[in-house]
Amino acid sequence: MLTRLQFTVNDSVVSLECEPGETLLTVLRQRLGLKGTRAGCKSGECGSCTVLMNGKTVNSCMVLALEAHGAEIWTIEGMNRDPLFQRLQAAFMQHGAVQCGYCTSGMLISARQLLREKPSPTREETRTALSGNLCRCTGYKKIIDAVETVAGNLTRVPLQDGPNIGTSFPRADAVEYVSGAAVYVDDIERPGMVYGRVLRSAHAHARILNIDTSAAEEAEGVLAVVTGADVPEGYFGVDLKDQLVMARDKVRYRGDAVALVAARTVSQAEHALQLIKVDYEILPAVFTAEDAMKPDAPIIHEKLQDYEIGFKTERYGNVCTVAEVDYGDTEKGFRESDFVLEEEYSTASHHQVSLEPHGAIAEVDCYGKVTVWSSTQKPFAMRRYLSHGLKMPISSIRVIAERVGGGFGGKLELNVEPYAVLLAQKCGRPVKIIYSRAEEFVSTGGRHSTSYTIKTGVKKDGTIQARRITFKYDTGAFSGNGPTTTTLVCQVSTGLYRVPNMHIDGYCVYTNKNNFGSFRGPSAPQTTFVIESHTDNLARALNLDPLEFRMRNLLQAGERTGLGQLLENIDYRQTLQAVAERAGWSELKKETAGLQHEGVGMGIVFWLSGGWAASADVRINEDGTVFVYTGATEMGTGYLYTTIPQIAAEELGLRPNQIEVVRGDTSTASYDHGIGGSRGAYTVGMAVQIAARKAKEKLLAAAARKLNVDPRDLEAIEGLVRHREHPVLQLTFGQISMDEHMLYGGPIVGHAEILPQLKEIDQSRVKGLSFTAFPGNTIACHITRVKVDEESGSLQIKKYVAGHDVGRAVNPMAIEGQIEGGVAMGLGFALMEEMQFDASGRIVNANLSDYKLPTSMDVPEIEPVIIEHPEKERLHGIKGLGEPTMAPVAAAVANAIYDAEGIRIRSTPMTREKLFHALQQDSKVTNSNKNAGI
Amino acid sequence: MKMVKAYHRNPTLEDAYTAYSKAESPVRYLAGGTDLLIHLSSPQQELSTVVSLSAIEELRGISLMDQEVRIGAMTSVGEIASSSLLHSYFSALPQAAHELGSPPIRNRATIGGNICNASPSGDLLSPLLAADSTVVLWRPGGTRRLPLAEFLLGPGKTALEKGEILTEVRIPSHEGAVSRFRKIGKKNAVEISIVNACLTFKTEAGRISDVRIALGAVGPVPLRAVGAEALLRNSVPGRETIAAAADKAALEAQPISDVRGSAGYRREMVRNLIRGMLADALFPNSGADGGE
């Protein structure tokens, strides 16, 4: 039943026929093409779709379009003309308040409305006004700073004029986000495009007996139905090829893809899914690594031994990787210790929750070639996985990575893409699939839940003698990035402290849950929580200051880690000392010593980054401007539009605004491994720097020919090529390049391909690792002061200092943005975020009202500290940063809680309820001890 | 696309009622939609007819009349949060409104919707219950008034009869009374309450009178802690009375364990919230525990 809707949108009267169930969001986006309003959760929780309706902010997903009849609506496209809005846009760009950009439209509208109603809000009022707009990237600080600047409360702005390296240039592409122009996958329309949906398993573990799709095929608007039987039996995987694109004979978790439907509308596709009848034979299921390792546990992968694998490991039962580290004599070490402490810890699974859901569009051309538009961090790998999973030649697939509205590791692996391809192949039309928020939780990963046993022996003076760690990682129904994560645990566990005798047993275990995988520093938040909590306990048992205990045991530059990796370009003690001084560790200790319920804590992490192949092409255009071509993606951190132009500019004697980055795809750009592992600025930066250097050499050679001088006497500076001794001999880049193009054919291009070598480790000490060690090592130290509310168990973070060795700070503002965002995410992991499963393996909080994300009112003021120990082997000196930023948070907070209350929380998240119960237990123990006269 | 097969929006109660009556089941009245649209999102839902109340002007506004405050059912939560009349009249209600959802949600959500949704954790319900509010229900040929306590029957269940419309809420005068609202969630903002509580009372010559305590998210409907109220009534409160009343309220709560929190934690939070609110209200200048 169509009904007429007439309203004013951005000052124009609009009249259209509308379905009664359409929301304002879909009318704005799909009918009016106003794509700057983003769809994040479609349930009023995230604020990405905020617009103005009759002068008030509303979630346009929560307004039936017909309710807007007669209303006045403003979207970001129309707000672009508002002077107050323009000042906010400028401030957002200047302050680096934009990362992935998905929240930006809604955030700006809420900010503008606040300032309209209250021109000089307090910082607290700004926090409140923005609390309905979730941001997963920035930690809110730079957003609030930007609003405060426009409000006139803040006059200090980042210095944005200075040398190419070390200046906080705003992002070159920020204008796309603050104007709503940025294009994400869901914003792309293709001619004749239809919509796909996925039928997911209703059981955690079951055999598929029969799938009857006949009713669905007949349903209105349906163009294609696909089941596992239609799909070639192509196994894919990162390290262990154990996954089929769709469930075939059995389902392994509640969410496994059982059937796909393409229809003219999303609703028709969803309706058709309801008509598919699947007969299951239900099998016993397991939901924890411990249960899955029991001898009588149901087997999730019967063909485990047959799967192709890229490294050597034991595998048996439901265990898909066994990692082992062994050196020294652990038992002897324990015997020779004065004090031995053994503890158990666990961490809950935690989801990336990118505000932009996973999505893809697939289109098949008349040659049978497939083009996939995807929100992916890793287009070349995506092409490879699609080739394996669908048994298609790599050359027949083109993957175009679009803007990533938040990735955090969740968009590294194959997920929605093959479904779009299969449906497009079957119905012959372009197919778009965008996941719902529930589907995001049910089928797109998350961080592994874990359990650890850790035992350490120490001497009275605090010297660590021996350590034994056993850990179990629940990888879900497929291995995914589990083996890599297992390997990383071993590296992170052995990287910080001098432990002469060490033994680690690690298990990566299948369960009947969704496949957990990569998430910002896989393994690091969990391992750091465990080791750094344990470290504090050791220090306290020996009555040593936690800082002093760490100082005594930290490895020195030039020493080797437990795995045998040489530590270079790093100074743990100096970094730790510098951060402790900046935070005022000793003063904080003194101040809180006399305060009830207040305490301070620290956590440190060793992390490795970079690695894997990158390439770049740098072209000098006819007018002397420069394009950088890359197949690397921009996953939301902004490195591609800050650090990369800065590096290229420095190498070429230009300014960053003279460099333009052109993102290519798998058919037009040269290879990049994919953005993850904190390798963006580090590895892609290396490739760009070398390519720029090569382009410059060609430019100088061409200039030397024209000037009839030796190219070695020339230099490139400020857009000119100049003779070092006779500066009158000079040509502009444009003069040289135009002539080269006209007389010899262009372009002037430098190409580079690099592969930062993995570091060597002592192979005699390890078994079952999937790789040795990434090249770039770094350390971070976080220090926090907390106040515990014993009445509710809630925690107030009164101070948070996060120090990171970044190698070289090419763009300090971008670095602060990573640190602030990482700490906010770490606080989510530490205090509130948890995927909760019921006894049947169903996620019971697959929405943003019960899966808790920190809001602008939950994240404290974070103080980043930038430490620079440049990587000498790398021209630019950068170390990877994105991942380690969230790793030490839970440990620092747990240690501060211990300092405040004497209570050790050994599992995440440390919710208010958990902390409250621990306090209760403690007071009972204390009281009974008192009664007993202890 | 929401599961809606037909949409009606009428300028009068009579027209809305007619549209509702003529529609095939299921049919729903639409207020702000912040709960209803979530409900209508699931493709497993049957298609509903929706009758919007947003064009009925008489359902909006906050006014003082006949010793009572009248709040139209379609008044937004945001308007309640910023109402100076309500702040001086019964401040716990605007306080609760300010903590409900997020700013854009508060701009859409309505008091009538919050009541008719009858969620055990609905943030406006405990203040309205503590304020001894009544709701006015309309149907052609008659209106009736019900105390809120008799209107709320269970999770999602109310005393509304078919087609009946909740048109307004009436709050009796609380002159001289203090009122407090607090809630506990897992985070600081945009939270569904694990527990919420509202307290109101007067003091006459040092003695407590007119005391009412309402608790949310600890029972199938928000409930009154009548036992705790009895302990406080006519007392000259001190530390011990406060503790006893808080303990009593905790016993009166009927919490369950769910994804948001355990029954045990809820019960303890009732105790601590009530103790804290009483102490703050009675002894604003002493520590959290208040008392002698």
Contacts between the chains, C-beta under 8 A, distances in Angstrom:
chain1	res1	chain2	res2	distance
A	1	B	5	6.7
A	1	B	6	5.4
A	1	B	7	8.0
A	3	B	7	6.1
A	19	B	1	6.8
A	19	B	4	7.9
A	20	B	4	4.4
A	20	B	5	6.5
A	20	B	6	5.6
A	20	B	7	3.7
A	20	B	50	6.8
A	21	B	1	4.6
A	21	B	2	4.2
A	21	B	3	6.3
A	21	B	4	3.8
A	21	B	5	7.6
A	21	B	40	7.5
A	21	B	47	7.8
A	22	B	1	6.2
A	22	B	2	7.7
A	23	B	1	7.7
A	23	B	2	6.5
A	23	B	37	7.5
A	26	B	1	7.0
A	42	B	41	7.1
A	43	B	38	5.5
A	43	B	41	6.8
A	44	B	34	5.8
A	44	B	37	7.6
A	44	B	38	7.4
A	44	B	101	7.6
A	44	B	102	7.9
A	44	B	104	7.4
A	44	B	105	5.7
A	45	B	190	7.2
A	47	B	102	6.6
A	47	B	104	6.4
A	50	B	104	5.6
A	53	B	107	7.9
A	56	B	78	7.3
A	56	B	104	7.9
A	56	B	107	4.2
A	57	B	103	5.9
A	57	B	104	4.4
A	57	B	107	5.9
A	58	B	104	5.1
A	58	B	107	5.5
A	58	B	108	5.4
A	59	B	104	4.8
A	59	B	105	6.8
A	59	B	108	7.3
A	61	B	37	7.9
A	62	B	33	5.9
A	62	B	34	5.5
A	62	B	37	5.3
A	62	B	104	8.0
A	62	B	105	7.4
A	62	B	108	6.1
A	63	B	33	6.6
A	63	B	37	8.0
A	63	B	108	6.7
A	64	B	2	6.7
A	64	B	4	7.0
A	64	B	7	6.7
A	64	B	30	7.1
A	64	B	33	6.4
A	64	B	37	7.0
A	64	B	50	7.0
A	64	B	52	7.6
A	66	B	7	4.9
A	66	B	9	6.7
A	66	B	52	7.5
A	67	B	9	7.5
A	67	B	30	7.5
A	67	B	33	7.0
A	67	B	52	6.1
A	67	B	54	5.8
A	69	B	9	6.9
A	110	B	103	6.6
A	110	B	104	7.3
A	128	B	103	7.6
A	128	B	189	7.3
A	129	B	103	5.9
A	131	B	102	5.6
A	131	B	103	6.9
A	131	B	189	4.0
A	131	B	190	5.7
A	132	B	101	7.3
A	132	B	102	2.5
A	132	B	103	4.9
A	132	B	104	4.9
A	132	B	105	6.4
A	132	B	190	6.2
A	133	B	102	7.8
A	265	B	1	7.3
A	266	B	1	6.5
A	267	B	1	4.3
A	267	B	43	7.5
A	270	B	43	4.1
A	271	B	43	6.5
A	273	B	43	7.3
A	274	B	43	6.4
A	274	B	44	6.9
A	791	B	272	4.3
A	791	B	276	6.1
A	791	B	288	7.1
A	792	B	184	5.6
A	792	B	269	6.5
A	792	B	272	6.5
A	794	B	184	7.9
A	832	B	186	5.1
A	832	B	187	5.6
A	836	B	259	5.7
A	844	B	259	5.1
A	845	B	259	5.4
A	849	B	192	5.8
A	850	B	192	7.5
A	850	B	259	5.3
A	850	B	260	6.7
A	852	B	186	4.9
A	852	B	187	5.3
A	854	B	187	6.6
A	855	B	187	6.4
A	855	B	188	6.8
A	855	B	189	4.6
A	855	B	190	5.5
A	856	B	189	7.5
A	857	B	187	7.8
A	857	B	188	4.3
A	857	B	189	4.0
A	858	B	187	4.9
A	858	B	188	4.9
A	858	B	189	6.9
A	911	B	186	6.1
A	912	B	184	7.3
A	912	B	186	6.3
A	913	B	186	7.9
A	913	B	194	7.8
A	913	B	261	5.6
A	913	B	262	6.5
A	913	B	265	4.4
A	916	B	265	6.4
A	916	B	268	6.8
A	917	B	264	7.7
A	917	B	265	7.0
A	920	B	268	7.4
